[in-house]
């Protein structure tokens, strides 16, 4: 339930929403930058010990999912269709 989320959870959720939005719009480089933001924010929150273990595991799972989805997800390796 989203009513009683901490500021840290809201921060992580906002970053996840940005990643999803950029992926759906095929903004690959922006999605990669947002993933880095998510990783940094997650590590910061994890180090401070602000989330309980259950929520920490949930966001760690989300991080793993995003890392798998965004592996190789870039415009840099994309070949133009005319070559």
N, C-alpha and C positions, 0 to 999 in steps of 0.2 A: 504494500500500500504506500503510495507516494506522499501521504500527508505528513508523516513524521520522519522525514529524511533529514540527516544532518547536512550541514553546509558542505562538508567534504563529499558526501554522496551526491548531492546536487551538482557539485563541480564535475565529478566524474561522469554523471549522467549527461550533463551539457556537452562535454567533450565527445561522448559516445554518439550523441545526436548529431553533432557536427560531422563525425566520421561517416555515419550512415547517410547523411544528406550529400556529402561530397562523393561518396561511392555511387549513390543512385544517379547523380548528375555526371558521372564519369570524370570528376575532377581528381585525377589520380595523385597529382603532386600535393594538392591540398589535403587529401585524405592521409597521405604519408606524414605530412607535417602535424596533423591532428593526432595521429597515432603516437608520434614522439611526445606531444603534449600530454597525452593520456598516460604514457609510460612514466614520464617525469612526475606528473601529479600523483599517480598511484604509488610510486616509490617514496615520494615525500610523505604521503599520508600513512603509508606502511611503516616508515621509520618513526613517525611520531606516535604510532600505536593508537590512532584515533578510531579505528574500526574494530568491531568485534570479529572474532575468527570466522564466523559464518558469512558475514558480509565481505570480509577480506577474501575468502575463498571464491565467493560469487564474482567479485570484480577481477580476481586473478584469472578466473575462467574466461570472462569476457576479453581480457587482455590477450590470452592465448588464442582465442577465436579470431580476434582482429589481426593478430600477427600472422596467423595462418592464411587468412583471406587476403591480406595485403602483401604477402611475399611475392615479389616480382610484379606487383601492381604499380606500373609506372609508365610514363610516356617515353622515357629515355630509350628503352629497348624496342619500341614500336617502330616497325618499318612503314614508310609511306606506301600507299596502295599503288602508286604509279611506278614503283621500281620493280 
